[in-house]
Amino acid sequence: MTKALRRYDTLAAARNWSPNKNGEPMESMNVTEIFGENIFQQEDLKEQLPKSIWKDLEKTIHEGEQLNPDVADAVAVAMKDWAMNKGATHFTHWFQPLTGLTAEKHDSFITPNQGGGAIAEFSGNDLIQGEPDASSFPNGGLRQTFEARGYTAWDPTSPAFIMENENGSYLCIPTAFASWTGEALDHKTPILRSNEALNKQAKRALDLFDVETKRVAATVGTEQEYFLIDQEFYYRRPDLMTSGRTLVGAKPPRGQEMDDHYFGSIPERVLSFMLEAEKELYKLGIPVKTRHNEVAPSQYEIAPLFETCNIAADHQQLMMITLKRIARNYGLECMLHEKPFDGLNGSGKHLNWSMATKEGMNLLEPGDNPHDNMQFLFFFTAVLKAVYENQDLLRISIAHAGNDHRLGGNEAPPAIISAYIGEQLEDVLTQLLNGVAKESKQGGLLGLGSPVLPSLPKHAGDRNRTSPFAFTGNKFEFRAVGSSQSISFPIVVLNTIVADAIDELCTNLEAEVDGANSFEDALGTVMQDALGECKDIIFNGDGYSEEWEKEAEERGLLNLKTTIDALPKLTDEKNISLFEKHKVLNKREIHSRQEIWAEQYLTTLNIEADTTESMAKTMIYPAAVRYMNELAENVERVQELGIDSKGSKNMLKKVNKGLNDLGTALEELREAVLNSDSDEVIDSATHVKENVKPAMTKIRDSVDFLERHVADDYWPLPIYREMLFVK
């Protein structure tokens, strides 16, 4: 069998892959019956705990009160019994270290007894605290290598859950992760701290509006984009396996130019995967709502409903794990990298953020007449003020190597942070700045020109898909978050900066009222002053245009194009003061995160550079040489026959040029890598960005040229045309 036939057999096998592992369809599901069946719900606790214990726990979960230690033993017994009835044999403290992934160490419920048997034990101490090795996780200098002790601490606000396997199951207990010295080594702890800061300041503001509430929390709903390709192709691409993206690969003749994929009919194999993934997510209590084809071929999206920010962050991690795990049941690989295919749309993770009281009031709900809703306008102004004053932190929160490939392209927001608020609210704010807001533009009805079609309620303003931070009805959509990253730090930043803005507005408002002004007059003055200072952050135009980049510079807005442009600003004095003021992160924790993220950026690029070099040397170069030898033999034979060999000679020259260019590019890459060492991580990362990345681009250009000239049966890698259009 020739190489070409083997290649096409691989394609045929991928296209004919059965979506059912055993040839049988998945059992149909009743969502209302299975939803939450694998989480230890509050209703379960309420039924099993003594009334006094439940009331103490309820105050901790819903009102943020200190956990009563006596609660832990009772909860542990109930949790163990529930988990073992679900088939669990082990438990784990499930936490989110600063890798951006999740971590777990499993312990058995079983303890041997003196009679040679075993009993199941799980105490309150087992529930509350675990002790994983802290030295083996990123700590950014918070711990020395020989200092190993770290602690996980039970988070009662996030429900425990069961993870199932064909051979058994285990209990997962969401926990925080801290060092022996008390610093946060994870993503959960700062979220809980930042939500407490937001709760404190939002309740203070609501008191000024005579609104009582027990608690305010940030609420989050996140749209997850991802790609699916056949596993056969994934495992034949070293770059996908080590880097999550294609480091070489020529653009296919057809990509997304036909605009025929977005919201298109979902392929059967993909739909089968989606249905099973959704079933698993429903069982974990994750309220997934939306699924659809995205813009690029083989790109898709899944989105849940809003939840409190801490639970939403936990669920987002579980969603990524589940998507990748279930995809493999269907011979697919789920890719979460922000830019797996050059020249095609990348994948984001739009973070929809708002604030709500425990009683269900959305503080960013404008109502039908937002000009009359001064409470909404107060909180709305606070968000705009927060975004304007902390553009750097918002940019830092989504800065990592993968997102650098996506931001600024014509499928993602620019790196310049701005806020889109729509025509209606822009008009209301203009009225406020000029005195008093007296009216709100109304949307009316949209007629579609046919009597059989209904007239549709029309919004008062359109949407803007180029804005990184857009108000979309009753929430803000932070569209610049990368698809592979944890949503935790963007949430931490939003919670903290908005808490700080509310704090300042409340202080100013209280001072105005003490100055004998009426509340309404004082509120108008404070909001006018705040809007006057931050109005430059508002931009409703085209964020992709060159004109906007120039205008943004004139407005004094930051344009931090890459991770290395943004990350050094994390430790600016204003940012350290902000986080310390609200007790979200201390100075050591902030510096540690800067070092960790710079090192992760550097490591990512070094892995990509090594992979690029290896693929070029061991796969591409030999394949091109073999094809060039075949061309040379052909030229020689044709000339011996006295036939014109112009075509073969031209092709031979092109392949030879590609090889020469590749050889030169490989030498440049090796030189750049050898000179990348520095005592400072930021300096090394800067060198890699400025020298190694351009050298990698030259290799890619040479390889992509060769891909278009080397015979298909010689080419050692699956190409874009194959990977993107096999469903």
TIMI-782383 format. One record per residue (C-alpha): residue number from 1; x, y negated, z negated; residue in one letter. Coordinates in pm, whole numbers. Layout:
<atoms>
i	X	Y	Z	aa
NUM	X	Y	Z	A
...
</atoms>
This chain:
<atoms>
i	X	Y	Z	aa
1	0	0	0	M
2	142	-343	92	T
3	178	-630	-151	K
4	-99	-815	29	A
5	-343	-525	-11	L
6	-258	-494	-381	R
7	-324	-866	-424	R
8	-664	-844	-258	Y
9	-753	-529	-454	D
10	-690	-731	-770	T
11	-930	-1000	-647	L
12	-1193	-742	-557	A
13	-1164	-575	-897	A
14	-1209	-911	-1071	A
15	-1515	-997	-865	R
16	-1677	-658	-927	N
17	-1614	-648	-1302	W
18	-1923	-528	-1489	S
19	-2050	-778	-1746	P
20	-2158	-496	-1977	N
21	-1883	-301	-2148	K
22	-2092	14	-2175	N
23	-2308	-44	-1872	G
24	-2603	-133	-2098	E
25	-2754	-478	-2144	P
26	-2717	-664	-2472	M
27	-3021	-637	-2696	E
28	-3255	-932	-2661	S
29	-3241	-1169	-2955	M
30	-3499	-1350	-3161	N
31	-3313	-1664	-3261	V
32	-3536	-1738	-3559	T
33	-3469	-1391	-3701	E
34	-3092	-1379	-3658	I
35	-3009	-1745	-3724	F
36	-2787	-1766	-4030	G
37	-2803	-1395	-4111	E
38	-2424	-1384	-4162	N
39	-2399	-1687	-4392	I
40	-2458	-1692	-4766	F
41	-2734	-1947	-4760	Q
42	-2848	-2176	-5038	Q
43	-3180	-1992	-5048	E
44	-2992	-1671	-5130	D
45	-2806	-1844	-5411	L
46	-3119	-2006	-5548	K
47	-3295	-1670	-5568	E
48	-3006	-1488	-5736	Q
49	-2865	-1748	-5977	L
50	-3009	-1846	-6315	P
51	-3204	-2169	-6283	K
52	-2959	-2377	-6488	S
53	-2660	-2249	-6288	I
54	-2835	-2323	-5960	W
55	-2915	-2680	-6067	K
56	-2549	-2742	-6151	D
57	-2437	-2601	-5817	L
58	-2703	-2798	-5628	E
59	-2574	-3122	-5779	K
60	-2225	-3037	-5655	T
61	-2342	-2948	-5304	I
62	-2591	-3230	-5247	H
63	-2479	-3509	-5478	E
64	-2102	-3459	-5491	G
65	-2083	-3402	-5866	E
66	-1787	-3223	-6026	Q
67	-1817	-2843	-6011	L
68	-1906	-2680	-6340	N
69	-1655	-2393	-6393	P
70	-1930	-2177	-6548	D
71	-2099	-2169	-6207	V
72	-1816	-1978	-6039	A
73	-1859	-1641	-6213	D
74	-2231	-1627	-6139	A
75	-2180	-1728	-5775	V
76	-1898	-1473	-5736	A
77	-2120	-1182	-5846	V
78	-2402	-1288	-5616	A
79	-2164	-1349	-5324	M
80	-1989	-1011	-5366	K
81	-2319	-819	-5379	D
82	-2447	-999	-5069	W
83	-2123	-943	-4876	A
84	-2096	-573	-4963	M
85	-2459	-521	-4861	N
86	-2354	-667	-4525	K
87	-2075	-408	-4502	G
88	-1784	-627	-4614	A
89	-1491	-447	-4774	T
90	-1257	-748	-4805	H
91	-1273	-1119	-4877	F
92	-1053	-1406	-4764	T
93	-1006	-1771	-4845	H
94	-1061	-1921	-4499	W
95	-874	-2248	-4457	F
96	-751	-2492	-4194	Q
97	-378	-2568	-4220	P
98	-214	-2844	-4020	L
99	-153	-2611	-3727	T
100	-498	-2713	-3602	G
101	-607	-2348	-3626	L
102	-751	-2142	-3912	T
103	-577	-1909	-4155	A
104	-683	-1618	-4375	E
105	-532	-1353	-4605	K
106	-757	-1054	-4673	H
107	-798	-892	-5016	D
108	-1006	-584	-5087	S
109	-1300	-588	-5326	F
110	-1187	-242	-5444	I
111	-984	-194	-5764	T
112	-876	158	-5879	P
113	-998	268	-6223	N
114	-852	506	-6476	Q
115	-1076	792	-6370	G
116	-918	809	-6026	G
117	-1207	628	-5861	G
118	-1252	263	-5773	A
119	-1484	-23	-5856	I
120	-1571	-339	-5665	A
121	-1455	-655	-5839	E
122	-1476	-1020	-5747	F
123	-1450	-1280	-6023	S
124	-1505	-1651	-6048	G
125	-1128	-1696	-6045	N
126	-1109	-1496	-5719	D
127	-1373	-1727	-5573	L
128	-1230	-2057	-5690	I
129	-859	-2015	-5623	Q
130	-621	-1828	-5397	G
131	-245	-1852	-5357	E
132	-113	-1826	-5000	P
133	248	-1898	-4915	D
134	269	-2274	-4858	A
135	621	-2270	-4715	S
136	511	-2084	-4402	S
137	270	-2357	-4289	F
138	351	-2704	-4154	P
139	412	-2943	-4443	N
140	614	-3230	-4294	G
141	864	-3240	-4579	G
142	611	-3209	-4862	L
143	766	-2873	-4958	R
144	1114	-2728	-4931	Q
145	1147	-2389	-4763	T
146	1226	-2220	-5093	F
147	920	-2379	-5258	E
148	651	-2135	-5161	A
149	357	-2191	-5391	R
150	34	-2331	-5251	G
151	-332	-2306	-5349	Y
152	-663	-2259	-5173	T
153	-966	-2405	-5352	A
154	-1329	-2305	-5289	W
155	-1540	-2564	-5108	D
156	-1896	-2505	-5235	P
157	-2039	-2754	-4985	T
158	-1961	-2520	-4692	S
159	-2134	-2180	-4700	P
160	-1944	-1852	-4709	A
161	-1992	-1628	-4406	F
162	-1932	-1278	-4275	I
163	-1704	-1205	-3980	M
164	-1800	-882	-3806	E
165	-1588	-627	-3623	N
166	-1688	-298	-3461	E
167	-1504	-121	-3743	N
168	-1621	-332	-4035	G
169	-1662	-684	-4168	S
170	-1517	-923	-4425	Y
171	-1628	-1220	-4633	L
172	-1488	-1564	-4548	C
173	-1490	-1833	-4817	I
174	-1424	-2185	-4681	P
175	-1150	-2346	-4887	T
176	-919	-2644	-4910	A
177	-543	-2587	-4903	F
178	-299	-2786	-5118	A
179	62	-2770	-5232	S
180	172	-2691	-5586	W
181	224	-3066	-5630	T
182	-135	-3142	-5524	G
183	-86	-3285	-5175	E
184	-329	-3183	-4901	A
185	-176	-2935	-4658	L
186	-494	-2896	-4456	D
187	-768	-3069	-4260	H
188	-1060	-3002	-4496	K
189	-935	-3189	-4802	T
190	-908	-3529	-4625	P
191	-1254	-3482	-4472	I
192	-1407	-3430	-4815	L
193	-1218	-3728	-4954	R
194	-1311	-3954	-4661	S
195	-1677	-3855	-4680	N
196	-1673	-3948	-5048	E
197	-1528	-4289	-4959	A
198	-1799	-4340	-4696	L
199	-2069	-4228	-4938	N
200	-1952	-4477	-5202	K
201	-1947	-4777	-4969	Q
202	-2263	-4689	-4774	A
203	-2462	-4649	-5097	K
204	-2327	-4984	-5212	R
205	-2454	-5144	-4891	A
206	-2793	-4974	-4915	L
207	-2830	-5108	-5269	D
208	-2804	-5458	-5123	L
209	-3093	-5369	-4891	F
210	-3291	-5224	-5187	D
211	-3273	-4872	-5045	V
212	-3220	-4588	-5291	E
213	-3049	-4266	-5194	T
214	-2863	-3991	-5374	K
215	-2596	-3954	-5108	R
216	-2478	-4069	-4765	V
217	-2274	-3844	-4539	A
218	-2123	-3868	-4194	A
219	-2304	-3645	-3946	T
220	-2135	-3493	-3644	V
221	-2233	-3309	-3327	G
222	-1954	-3203	-3092	T
223	-1969	-3113	-2722	E
224	-1710	-2843	-2644	Q
225	-1579	-2812	-2288	E
226	-1378	-2512	-2170	Y
227	-1266	-2311	-1866	F
228	-1320	-1941	-1794	L
229	-1099	-1737	-1565	I
230	-1060	-1365	-1511	D
231	-819	-1204	-1757	Q
232	-633	-1037	-1470	E
233	-518	-1379	-1354	F
234	-447	-1507	-1703	Y
235	-207	-1226	-1788	Y
236	-24	-1267	-1458	R
237	47	-1634	-1537	R
238	324	-1678	-1800	P
239	246	-2049	-1818	D
240	-116	-1987	-1919	L
241	-10	-1733	-2179	M
242	253	-1953	-2346	T
243	128	-2305	-2275	S
244	-244	-2281	-2208	G
245	-205	-2470	-1880	R
246	-65	-2410	-1532	T
247	282	-2560	-1519	L
248	298	-2502	-1142	V
249	25	-2463	-884	G
250	-76	-2639	-565	A
251	-414	-2806	-541	K
252	-661	-2581	-356	P
253	-830	-2689	-30	P
254	-1152	-2710	-227	R
255	-1177	-2819	-589	G
256	-1460	-3029	-727	Q
257	-1497	-3260	-426	E
258	-1833	-3113	-325	M
259	-1991	-3209	-660	D
260	-2164	-2873	-654	D
261	-2067	-2728	-991	H
262	-2199	-2972	-1250	Y
263	-2531	-2842	-1388	F
264	-2526	-2572	-1120	G
265	-2671	-2226	-1161	S
266	-2466	-2038	-1422	I
267	-2301	-1724	-1272	P
268	-2441	-1397	-1410	E
269	-2116	-1281	-1567	R
270	-2063	-1617	-1735	V
271	-2422	-1629	-1856	L
272	-2384	-1283	-2009	S
273	-2079	-1409	-2198	F
274	-2265	-1722	-2310	M
275	-2560	-1523	-2440	L
276	-2343	-1296	-2651	E
277	-2132	-1586	-2780	A
278	-2445	-1779	-2874	E
279	-2584	-1476	-3057	K
280	-2269	-1456	-3269	E
281	-2280	-1831	-3334	L
282	-2647	-1820	-3434	Y
283	-2569	-1543	-3683	K
284	-2308	-1775	-3836	L
285	-2567	-2051	-3870	G
286	-2415	-2268	-3596	I
287	-2703	-2454	-3427	P
288	-2586	-2441	-3064	V
289	-2833	-2625	-2845	K
290	-2690	-2686	-2497	T
291	-2500	-2485	-2234	R
292	-2424	-2581	-1875	H
293	-2171	-2585	-1593	N
294	-1928	-2876	-1617	E
295	-1780	-3077	-1330	V
296	-1481	-2862	-1232	A
297	-1510	-2509	-1090	P
298	-1509	-2250	-1371	S
299	-1560	-2524	-1634	Q
300	-1846	-2510	-1887	Y
301	-1983	-2681	-2197	E
302	-2154	-2577	-2520	I
303	-2289	-2820	-2779	A
304	-2449	-2781	-3124	P
305	-2694	-3004	-3308	L
306	-2582	-3256	-3571	F
307	-2455	-3135	-3910	E
308	-2277	-3297	-4202	T
309	-1919	-3365	-4102	C
310	-1750	-3105	-4324	N
311	-1970	-2820	-4205	I
312	-1951	-2943	-3845	A
313	-1570	-2927	-3860	A
314	-1582	-2570	-3998	D
315	-1832	-2469	-3732	H
316	-1626	-2625	-3455	Q
317	-1329	-2406	-3550	Q
318	-1555	-2099	-3561	L
319	-1699	-2191	-3222	M
320	-1355	-2200	-3057	M
321	-1260	-1867	-3217	I
322	-1587	-1707	-3108	T
323	-1570	-1833	-2750	L
324	-1221	-1690	-2703	K
325	-1308	-1360	-2873	R
326	-1633	-1292	-2687	I
327	-1491	-1395	-2347	A
328	-1256	-1098	-2361	R
329	-1554	-862	-2385	N
330	-1636	-970	-2030	Y
331	-1287	-957	-1883	G
332	-1261	-1335	-1908	L
333	-1021	-1571	-2078	E
334	-1157	-1885	-2242	C
335	-911	-2173	-2201	M
336	-942	-2472	-2432	L
337	-643	-2672	-2307	H
338	-722	-3031	-2210	E
339	-575	-2993	-1860	K
340	-531	-2628	-1755	P
341	-547	-2713	-1382	F
342	-369	-3012	-1232	D
343	-585	-3222	-1001	G
344	-912	-3107	-1159	L
345	-1116	-3251	-1442	N
346	-977	-3179	-1785	G
347	-1174	-3068	-2089	S
348	-1275	-3293	-2375	G
349	-1465	-3249	-2696	K
350	-1701	-3544	-2732	H
351	-1749	-3619	-3100	L
352	-2089	-3771	-3172	N
353	-2075	-3949	-3509	W
354	-2333	-4117	-3727	S
355	-2428	-4168	-4094	M
356	-2736	-4034	-4271	A
357	-2882	-4037	-4620	T
358	-2963	-3717	-4804	K
359	-3329	-3801	-4743	E
360	-3275	-3799	-4366	G
361	-3245	-4169	-4275	M
362	-3004	-4224	-3984	N
363	-2824	-4550	-4061	L
364	-2745	-4602	-3691	L
365	-3107	-4572	-3572	E
366	-3193	-4910	-3410	P
367	-3567	-4853	-3372	G
368	-3775	-5010	-3098	D
369	-3677	-5365	-3193	N
370	-3316	-5365	-3312	P
371	-3312	-5747	-3347	H
372	-3552	-5707	-3643	D
373	-3363	-5415	-3799	N
374	-3103	-5598	-4005	M
375	-3000	-5288	-4196	Q
376	-2912	-5114	-3870	F
377	-2730	-5423	-3742	L
378	-2525	-5437	-4062	F
379	-2399	-5080	-4028	F
380	-2359	-5120	-3650	F
381	-2144	-5429	-3705	T
382	-1938	-5239	-3962	A
383	-1855	-4971	-3706	V
384	-1753	-5227	-3442	L
385	-1539	-5407	-3698	K
386	-1377	-5077	-3799	A
387	-1298	-4983	-3440	V
388	-1152	-5324	-3357	Y
389	-928	-5338	-3662	E
390	-814	-4977	-3633	N
391	-769	-4909	-3262	Q
392	-430	-4759	-3340	D
393	-570	-4502	-3584	L
394	-845	-4393	-3346	L
395	-586	-4348	-3070	R
396	-355	-4157	-3307	I
397	-640	-3928	-3412	S
398	-666	-3785	-3060	I
399	-296	-3797	-2972	A
400	-129	-3469	-2883	H
401	58	-3321	-2588	A
402	-246	-3166	-2421	G
403	-454	-3483	-2433	N
404	-173	-3687	-2275	D
405	-249	-3505	-1948	H
406	-618	-3596	-1965	R
407	-659	-3951	-2100	L
408	-665	-4218	-1837	G
409	-753	-3986	-1550	G
410	-1075	-4030	-1358	N
411	-1254	-3772	-1568	E
412	-1168	-3897	-1916	A
413	-1169	-4226	-2104	P
414	-864	-4450	-2084	P
415	-614	-4465	-2370	A
416	-735	-4821	-2442	I
417	-991	-4804	-2724	I
418	-1305	-5007	-2658	S
419	-1672	-4978	-2754	A
420	-1966	-4961	-2513	Y
421	-2292	-5080	-2673	I
422	-2530	-5122	-2378	G
423	-2718	-5420	-2243	E
424	-2988	-5431	-2510	Q
425	-2753	-5442	-2808	L
426	-2504	-5669	-2633	E
427	-2789	-5915	-2585	D
428	-2895	-5885	-2951	V
429	-2540	-5943	-3074	L
430	-2502	-6244	-2843	T
431	-2817	-6389	-2999	Q
432	-2675	-6327	-3346	L
433	-2349	-6500	-3258	L
434	-2547	-6801	-3131	N
435	-2777	-6820	-3432	G
436	-3065	-6579	-3488	V
437	-3167	-6268	-3294	A
438	-3529	-6319	-3185	K
439	-3597	-6043	-2932	E
440	-3481	-5710	-2791	S
441	-3487	-5614	-2425	K
442	-3727	-5330	-2361	Q
443	-3686	-5042	-2122	G
444	-4041	-5007	-1996	G
445	-4147	-4724	-1765	L
446	-3966	-4580	-1465	L
447	-4188	-4501	-1166	G
448	-4065	-4235	-924	L
449	-4275	-4326	-621	G
450	-4508	-4027	-617	S
451	-4847	-3997	-789	P
452	-4774	-3636	-888	V
453	-4463	-3736	-1086	L
454	-4503	-3889	-1432	P
455	-4378	-4235	-1520	S
456	-4078	-4190	-1749	L
457	-3990	-4399	-2054	P
458	-3685	-4600	-1947	K
459	-3404	-4679	-2190	H
460	-3317	-5043	-2241	A
461	-2962	-4980	-2117	G
462	-2763	-4736	-1904	D
463	-2477	-4510	-2020	R
464	-2107	-4566	-1955	N
465	-1904	-4249	-1898	R
466	-1572	-4437	-1888	T
467	-1591	-4566	-2244	S
468	-1387	-4388	-2512	P
469	-1628	-4498	-2788	F
470	-1985	-4548	-2674	A
471	-2311	-4610	-2859	F
472	-2564	-4362	-2723	T
473	-2901	-4438	-2879	G
474	-2854	-4365	-3250	N
475	-2491	-4255	-3276	K
476	-2145	-4330	-3145	F
477	-1981	-4087	-2904	E
478	-1602	-4066	-2939	F
479	-1531	-3926	-2593	R
480	-1152	-3919	-2609	A
481	-1116	-3617	-2840	V
482	-929	-3327	-2677	G
483	-1095	-2990	-2622	S
484	-834	-2783	-2807	S
485	-789	-2997	-3114	Q
486	-951	-2984	-3454	S
487	-1214	-3255	-3491	I
488	-1116	-3306	-3855	S
489	-869	-3594	-3830	F
490	-1086	-3799	-3591	P
491	-1367	-3756	-3847	I
492	-1133	-3856	-4131	V
493	-1032	-4171	-3944	V
494	-1389	-4268	-3857	L
495	-1515	-4209	-4210	N
496	-1230	-4406	-4366	T
497	-1223	-4707	-4134	I
498	-1601	-4746	-4146	V
499	-1598	-4716	-4526	A
500	-1337	-4993	-4535	D
501	-1536	-5216	-4300	A
502	-1854	-5166	-4507	I
503	-1653	-5248	-4821	D
504	-1534	-5578	-4675	E
505	-1877	-5673	-4540	L
506	-2038	-5593	-4876	C
507	-1778	-5801	-5062	T
508	-1838	-6095	-4829	N
509	-2215	-6055	-4852	L
510	-2210	-6041	-5231	E
511	-1998	-6357	-5240	A
512	-2239	-6540	-5006	E
513	-2540	-6439	-5216	V
514	-2361	-6551	-5535	D
515	-2309	-6885	-5361	G
516	-2688	-6946	-5389	A
517	-2765	-6845	-5030	N
518	-3070	-6631	-4964	S
519	-2996	-6270	-4876	F
520	-3113	-6320	-4517	E
521	-2899	-6631	-4466	D
522	-2600	-6467	-4631	A
523	-2640	-6157	-4416	L
524	-2657	-6367	-4100	G
525	-2342	-6558	-4192	T
526	-2144	-6245	-4277	V
527	-2245	-6065	-3960	M
528	-2174	-6368	-3740	Q
529	-1826	-6398	-3886	D
530	-1755	-6025	-3842	A
531	-1887	-6011	-3486	L
532	-1693	-6322	-3393	G
533	-1372	-6151	-3505	E
534	-1433	-5814	-3340	C
535	-1631	-5898	-3023	K
536	-1326	-5830	-2804	D
537	-1364	-5457	-2869	I
538	-1697	-5457	-2684	I
539	-1666	-5365	-2316	F
540	-1953	-5241	-2101	N
541	-1768	-5230	-1769	G
542	-1557	-4979	-1576	D
543	-1285	-4846	-1804	G
544	-1101	-4691	-1509	Y
545	-1038	-5016	-1323	S
546	-700	-5188	-1305	E
547	-879	-5513	-1386	E
548	-986	-5374	-1724	W
549	-629	-5283	-1815	E
550	-523	-5642	-1749	K
551	-825	-5785	-1930	E
552	-769	-5557	-2230	A
553	-413	-5686	-2259	E
554	-543	-6044	-2252	E
555	-788	-5954	-2528	R
556	-503	-5819	-2737	G
557	-623	-5458	-2727	L
558	-369	-5179	-2760	L
559	-276	-4959	-2466	N
560	-95	-4663	-2624	L
561	-68	-4438	-2321	K
562	102	-4135	-2476	T
563	128	-3952	-2806	T
564	475	-4088	-2865	I
565	353	-4444	-2805	D
566	79	-4399	-3064	A
567	216	-4170	-3334	L
568	483	-4402	-3485	P
569	205	-4644	-3583	K
570	53	-4392	-3823	L
571	294	-4501	-4096	T
572	244	-4875	-4047	D
573	190	-5043	-4382	E
574	-170	-5137	-4302	K
575	-259	-4772	-4235	N
576	-90	-4643	-4548	I
577	-268	-4911	-4753	S
578	-602	-4822	-4595	L
579	-582	-4450	-4669	F
580	-446	-4505	-5020	E
581	-708	-4767	-5102	K
582	-988	-4519	-5035	H
583	-797	-4222	-5184	K
584	-809	-4025	-4860	V
585	-435	-3970	-4800	L
586	-135	-4085	-4999	N
587	189	-4215	-4852	K
588	364	-3876	-4862	R
589	69	-3704	-4696	E
590	62	-3964	-4418	I
591	435	-3937	-4349	H
592	410	-3557	-4351	S
593	139	-3562	-4086	R
594	339	-3793	-3865	Q
595	635	-3557	-3883	E
596	421	-3246	-3826	I
597	244	-3389	-3523	W
598	566	-3523	-3370	A
599	727	-3181	-3417	E
600	425	-3007	-3265	Q
601	445	-3241	-2965	Y
602	817	-3173	-2928	L
603	775	-2797	-2967	T
604	491	-2789	-2714	T
605	698	-2967	-2451	L
606	1003	-2751	-2520	N
607	794	-2436	-2474	I
608	656	-2576	-2150	E
609	1005	-2666	-2028	A
610	1145	-2321	-2105	D
611	846	-2152	-1942	T
612	873	-2372	-1633	T
613	1242	-2295	-1596	E
614	1192	-1923	-1649	S
615	907	-1897	-1396	M
616	1098	-2099	-1137	A
617	1417	-1895	-1175	K
618	1278	-1543	-1217	T
619	956	-1550	-1015	M
620	939	-1836	-764	I
621	1300	-1857	-648	Y
622	1340	-1480	-580	P
623	1006	-1466	-395	A
624	1102	-1760	-174	A
625	1448	-1609	-103	V
626	1291	-1279	2	R
627	1055	-1459	236	Y
628	1338	-1671	374	M
629	1537	-1355	446	N
630	1240	-1218	638	E
631	1218	-1541	838	L
632	1592	-1534	907	A
633	1572	-1175	1032	E
634	1280	-1272	1252	N
635	1470	-1566	1400	V
636	1769	-1344	1471	E
637	1561	-1072	1641	R
638	1362	-1321	1849	V
639	1678	-1493	1967	Q
640	1828	-1156	2066	E
641	1522	-1106	2286	L
642	1574	-1448	2442	G
643	1244	-1581	2308	I
644	1198	-1933	2173	D
645	1219	-1918	1789	S
646	1139	-2284	1721	K
647	837	-2211	1498	G
648	1022	-1958	1280	S
649	1323	-2186	1256	K
650	1110	-2478	1140	N
651	945	-2263	877	M
652	1283	-2131	768	L
653	1414	-2486	730	K
654	1112	-2588	521	K
655	1145	-2294	285	V
656	1517	-2356	258	N
657	1452	-2724	179	K
658	1205	-2622	-90	G
659	1461	-2388	-244	L
660	1731	-2656	-238	N
661	1496	-2907	-403	D
662	1399	-2648	-661	L
663	1761	-2572	-741	G
664	1837	-2942	-791	T
665	1529	-2988	-1010	A
666	1627	-2690	-1225	L
667	1971	-2841	-1285	E
668	1810	-3174	-1387	E
669	1575	-2997	-1627	L
670	1856	-2801	-1792	R
671	2058	-3122	-1834	E
672	1760	-3304	-1987	A
673	1689	-3021	-2231	V
674	2053	-2996	-2342	L
675	2057	-3366	-2432	N
676	1728	-3363	-2626	S
677	1864	-3289	-2975	D
678	1842	-3566	-3234	S
679	1829	-3587	-3611	D
680	1495	-3770	-3591	E
681	1194	-3578	-3459	V
682	1038	-3890	-3307	I
683	1362	-3968	-3121	D
684	1380	-3612	-2982	S
685	1016	-3624	-2880	A
686	1070	-3959	-2708	T
687	1366	-3818	-2513	H
688	1161	-3517	-2404	V
689	876	-3740	-2290	K
690	1105	-3970	-2093	E
691	1344	-3710	-1948	N
692	1223	-3351	-1976	V
693	866	-3416	-1857	K
694	980	-3593	-1535	P
695	1222	-3307	-1466	A
696	938	-3058	-1510	M
697	730	-3260	-1265	T
698	1006	-3234	-1003	K
699	1013	-2857	-1045	I
700	638	-2846	-1006	R
701	651	-3051	-689	D
702	911	-2814	-541	S
703	723	-2502	-644	V
704	393	-2638	-511	D
705	564	-2715	-180	F
706	692	-2358	-163	L
707	349	-2218	-249	E
708	215	-2382	65	R
709	490	-2231	283	H
710	577	-1887	140	V
711	374	-1592	270	A
712	80	-1504	46	D
713	192	-1145	-11	D
714	528	-1269	-141	Y
715	382	-1523	-384	W
716	412	-1383	-740	P
717	140	-1587	-913	L
718	-240	-1607	-890	P
719	-319	-1935	-719	I
720	-586	-2195	-796	Y
721	-815	-2074	-518	R
722	-828	-1729	-676	E
723	-852	-1831	-1040	M
724	-1119	-2098	-1002	L
725	-1367	-1930	-772	F
726	-1387	-1574	-904	V
727	-1700	-1559	-1120	K
</atoms>
